[in-house]
């Protein structure tokens, strides 16, 4: 699950404007993760993931990944809290990134919520689907 979550997170980060070649200028780094294994699969099984943005504020994003096999059977989930870092310091994402994050969130805000989410949040986010 770690590799697939990382790849899924990286895809989202590119979509919201993170340039992995220029990460020092601003990128998201995982603060905390919670992985839940649901089922196993065999070596060589084709896998795919979905990514949800459960909440965000000016410097944090709360992500939820689901890992499926080629029969759409849920294998694992990963909940992650990441923080924006630029020039070695945590701080707000750029206005452009924040606008892209908001648009991604709004496109998913009616999606049903998974049970047992919220385990990585010690401090509530400004915008969140979790009550």
C-alpha atoms as a printed R data frame, in Angstrom:
    type eleno elety resid chain resno       x       y       z
1   ATOM     1    CA   UNK     A     1   0.000   0.000   0.000
2   ATOM     2    CA   UNK     A     2   2.873   2.393   0.713
3   ATOM     3    CA   UNK     A     3   4.138   2.507  -2.857
4   ATOM     4    CA   UNK     A     4   0.662   2.804  -4.400
5   ATOM     5    CA   UNK     A     5  -0.321   5.523  -1.899
6   ATOM     6    CA   UNK     A     6   2.866   7.415  -2.658
7   ATOM     7    CA   UNK     A     7   2.278   7.185  -6.396
8   ATOM     8    CA   UNK     A     8  -1.352   8.269  -5.983
9   ATOM     9    CA   UNK     A     9  -0.376  11.174  -3.736
10  ATOM    10    CA   UNK     A    10   2.315  12.251  -6.204
11  ATOM    11    CA   UNK     A    11  -0.249  12.222  -9.034
12  ATOM    12    CA   UNK     A    12  -2.547  14.480  -7.022
13  ATOM    13    CA   UNK     A    13   0.322  16.769  -6.090
14  ATOM    14    CA   UNK     A    14   1.241  17.191  -9.773
15  ATOM    15    CA   UNK     A    15  -2.408  17.960 -10.554
16  ATOM    16    CA   UNK     A    16  -2.463  20.737  -7.949
17  ATOM    17    CA   UNK     A    17   0.778  22.259  -9.210
18  ATOM    18    CA   UNK     A    18   3.691  20.622  -7.407
19  ATOM    19    CA   UNK     A    19   6.713  20.240  -9.666
20  ATOM    20    CA   UNK     A    20   8.765  17.314  -8.323
21  ATOM    21    CA   UNK     A    21  11.868  18.736 -10.048
22  ATOM    22    CA   UNK     A    22  11.427  21.967  -8.055
23  ATOM    23    CA   UNK     A    23  10.209  20.518  -4.735
24  ATOM    24    CA   UNK     A    24  12.393  22.955  -2.788
25  ATOM    25    CA   UNK     A    25  10.064  25.728  -4.031
26  ATOM    26    CA   UNK     A    26   7.022  23.984  -2.562
27  ATOM    27    CA   UNK     A    27   5.832  20.407  -2.147
28  ATOM    28    CA   UNK     A    28   3.759  18.289   0.234
29  ATOM    29    CA   UNK     A    29   5.354  15.825   2.633
30  ATOM    30    CA   UNK     A    30   3.546  13.169   4.651
31  ATOM    31    CA   UNK     A    31   3.231  13.882   8.359
32  ATOM    32    CA   UNK     A    32   1.228  10.820   9.324
33  ATOM    33    CA   UNK     A    33  -0.361   7.761   7.704
34  ATOM    34    CA   UNK     A    34  -2.807   5.077   8.694
35  ATOM    35    CA   UNK     A    35  -2.997   1.966   6.496
36  ATOM    36    CA   UNK     A    36  -5.731  -0.631   6.776
37  ATOM    37    CA   UNK     A    37  -5.250  -3.974   5.016
38  ATOM    38    CA   UNK     A    38  -8.556  -5.500   3.971
39  ATOM    39    CA   UNK     A    39  -7.659  -8.388   1.662
40  ATOM    40    CA   UNK     A    40  -4.634  -9.932   0.038
41  ATOM    41    CA   UNK     A    41  -3.773 -10.538  -3.602
42  ATOM    42    CA   UNK     A    42  -1.287 -12.581  -5.573
43  ATOM    43    CA   UNK     A    43   1.997 -11.347  -6.991
44  ATOM    44    CA   UNK     A    44   1.357  -9.942 -10.467
45  ATOM    45    CA   UNK     A    45  -2.228  -8.830  -9.762
46  ATOM    46    CA   UNK     A    46  -3.121  -5.628 -11.589
47  ATOM    47    CA   UNK     A    47  -3.905  -2.891  -9.103
48  ATOM    48    CA   UNK     A    48  -5.480   0.556  -9.227
49  ATOM    49    CA   UNK     A    49  -6.185   3.267  -6.694
50  ATOM    50    CA   UNK     A    50  -8.631   6.068  -6.067
51  ATOM    51    CA   UNK     A    51  -7.705   9.244  -4.235
52  ATOM    52    CA   UNK     A    52  -9.995  11.471  -2.198
53  ATOM    53    CA   UNK     A    53  -9.222  14.829  -0.692
54  ATOM    54    CA   UNK     A    54 -11.062  14.773   2.630
55  ATOM    55    CA   UNK     A    55 -10.010  18.224   3.796
56  ATOM    56    CA   UNK     A    56  -7.414  20.945   3.634
57  ATOM    57    CA   UNK     A    57  -6.200  24.238   5.003
58  ATOM    58    CA   UNK     A    58  -3.559  26.656   3.756
59  ATOM    59    CA   UNK     A    59  -0.696  24.255   4.503
60  ATOM    60    CA   UNK     A    60  -2.153  20.754   5.049
61  ATOM    61    CA   UNK     A    61  -4.071  18.212   2.957
62  ATOM    62    CA   UNK     A    62  -5.933  15.148   4.239
63  ATOM    63    CA   UNK     A    63  -5.922  12.340   1.666
64  ATOM    64    CA   UNK     A    64  -7.645   8.973   1.500
65  ATOM    65    CA   UNK     A    65  -6.550   6.257  -0.949
66  ATOM    66    CA   UNK     A    66  -8.261   2.988  -1.772
67  ATOM    67    CA   UNK     A    67  -6.311   0.148  -3.403
68  ATOM    68    CA   UNK     A    68  -8.269  -2.295  -5.598
69  ATOM    69    CA   UNK     A    69  -7.432  -5.393  -7.599
70  ATOM    70    CA   UNK     A    70  -8.451  -5.843 -11.235
71  ATOM    71    CA   UNK     A    71 -11.876  -7.154 -10.097
72  ATOM    72    CA   UNK     A    72 -12.495  -3.931  -8.121
73  ATOM    73    CA   UNK     A    73 -12.113  -5.772  -4.821
74  ATOM    74    CA   UNK     A    74 -10.918  -3.450  -2.065
75  ATOM    75    CA   UNK     A    75  -7.502  -4.563  -0.815
76  ATOM    76    CA   UNK     A    76  -6.396  -1.697   1.405
77  ATOM    77    CA   UNK     A    77  -6.987   1.894   2.394
78  ATOM    78    CA   UNK     A    78  -4.522   4.594   3.314
79  ATOM    79    CA   UNK     A    79  -5.293   7.807   5.139
80  ATOM    80    CA   UNK     A    80  -2.598  10.469   5.053
81  ATOM    81    CA   UNK     A    81  -1.998  13.939   6.408
82  ATOM    82    CA   UNK     A    82   0.588  15.970   4.478
83  ATOM    83    CA   UNK     A    83   2.069  19.415   5.002
84  ATOM    84    CA   UNK     A    84   3.319  21.960   2.500
85  ATOM    85    CA   UNK     A    85   7.028  22.769   2.778
86  ATOM    86    CA   UNK     A    86   8.996  25.382   0.819
87  ATOM    87    CA   UNK     A    87  12.678  26.181   1.261
88  ATOM    88    CA   UNK     A    88  12.868  23.796   4.234
89  ATOM    89    CA   UNK     A    89  10.019  25.361   6.223
90  ATOM    90    CA   UNK     A    90   6.375  24.421   6.641
91  ATOM    91    CA   UNK     A    91   4.101  27.134   5.341
92  ATOM    92    CA   UNK     A    92   1.112  27.950   3.166
93  ATOM    93    CA   UNK     A    93   0.871  26.593  -0.366
94  ATOM    94    CA   UNK     A    94   0.804  29.157  -3.162
95  ATOM    95    CA   UNK     A    95  -2.498  30.823  -4.027
96  ATOM    96    CA   UNK     A    96  -2.584  28.846  -7.286
97  ATOM    97    CA   UNK     A    97  -2.076  25.541  -5.438
98  ATOM    98    CA   UNK     A    98  -4.726  26.458  -2.888
99  ATOM    99    CA   UNK     A    99  -7.207  27.234  -5.681
100 ATOM   100    CA   UNK     A   100  -6.496  23.874  -7.350
101 ATOM   101    CA   UNK     A   101  -6.852  22.077  -4.012
102 ATOM   102    CA   UNK     A   102 -10.208  23.786  -3.422
103 ATOM   103    CA   UNK     A   103 -11.444  22.798  -6.908
104 ATOM   104    CA   UNK     A   104 -10.369  19.165  -6.396
105 ATOM   105    CA   UNK     A   105 -12.103  19.116  -3.006
106 ATOM   106    CA   UNK     A   106 -15.328  20.651  -4.337
107 ATOM   107    CA   UNK     A   107 -15.520  18.043  -7.109
108 ATOM   108    CA   UNK     A   108 -15.559  15.281  -4.453
109 ATOM   109    CA   UNK     A   109 -17.439  16.834  -1.536
110 ATOM   110    CA   UNK     A   110 -20.594  14.778  -2.208
111 ATOM   111    CA   UNK     A   111 -18.773  11.453  -2.258
112 ATOM   112    CA   UNK     A   112 -19.738   9.090   0.588
113 ATOM   113    CA   UNK     A   113 -17.274   8.965   3.455
114 ATOM   114    CA   UNK     A   114 -15.460   5.784   4.436
115 ATOM   115    CA   UNK     A   115 -15.955   4.424   7.938
116 ATOM   116    CA   UNK     A   116 -13.072   4.872  10.367
117 ATOM   117    CA   UNK     A   117 -11.538   7.989   8.857
118 ATOM   118    CA   UNK     A   118 -10.021  10.875  10.740
119 ATOM   119    CA   UNK     A   119  -7.363   8.914  12.602
120 ATOM   120    CA   UNK     A   120  -4.517  11.122  11.351
121 ATOM   121    CA   UNK     A   121  -6.044  14.415  12.475
122 ATOM   122    CA   UNK     A   122  -5.050  15.814  15.819
123 ATOM   123    CA   UNK     A   123  -5.999  19.368  14.817
124 ATOM   124    CA   UNK     A   124  -9.104  19.953  12.635
125 ATOM   125    CA   UNK     A   125  -8.645  21.372   9.155
126 ATOM   126    CA   UNK     A   126 -10.258  24.624   8.050
127 ATOM   127    CA   UNK     A   127 -12.193  22.858   5.241
128 ATOM   128    CA   UNK     A   128 -13.201  19.229   5.811
129 ATOM   129    CA   UNK     A   129 -15.822  16.630   4.934
130 ATOM   130    CA   UNK     A   130 -15.329  15.071   8.377
131 ATOM   131    CA   UNK     A   131 -17.614  16.520  11.034
